[in-house]
Amino acid sequence: MKPFSQINTVAFDLDGTLIDSVPDLAVATRATLEELNLPLCSDEQVRSWVGNGAKMLMRRALSFALDTQVSEEKLQNTMPRFMHFYKLNLQLHSVLYVGVESVLSQLQQAGYRMAIVTNKPYEFTIPLLEAFNIAGYFDMVLGGDSLAKMKPDPLPLQHILHEWQLGSEQLLMVGDSKNDILAAKAAKVASVGLTYGYNYGEDIGLSGPDAVCEQFSEITALLNLRDKATEQ
């Protein structure tokens, strides 16, 4: 438990960590492909494509449908249509993972500061947080387009460290993808890998997080949350 002893701030990924957003992303992806008269994809395929932002998701979907590499021009022309369809389907089928709201509430009551660090475009991140009534838990929200670089680059976590004047030992990154773990390692902060999210079919443990959790609720035990809440 040593890596977590001085943690007072937690950064969370969004898709595959707090919210299962694949159902809506899949609807938007299929609608885009259908409009282009291209072969459609399944939810499971979209689940394996999520994690590097909307543009990479669409690049992977087009590459699948066309069975070839996609030109930058084709991708740029397609993105507005995908964004349109996703905006229409932002929270129609997505669900909050079990235990998320309870843990966020416990963290807030125990005095932890929390942030969102996602590769999802910012314009979609805020409405999604608000739709599930969890926006109020976060003092900072960084989308994939909020800064010059996104995960796995450490810049978003470094931004939090700088803005909140934290030592690296005070920040924890919680996510479901190797991008989250790589970003944490590069920023020299602790990380928790969740097994239930989207990680391209890979075992999150192979990325070397400081801890692996099968359920979101296990985070409270890692942080000795009950003891800290009692002390406050």
Disulfide bonds with the S-S distance in Angstrom:
none
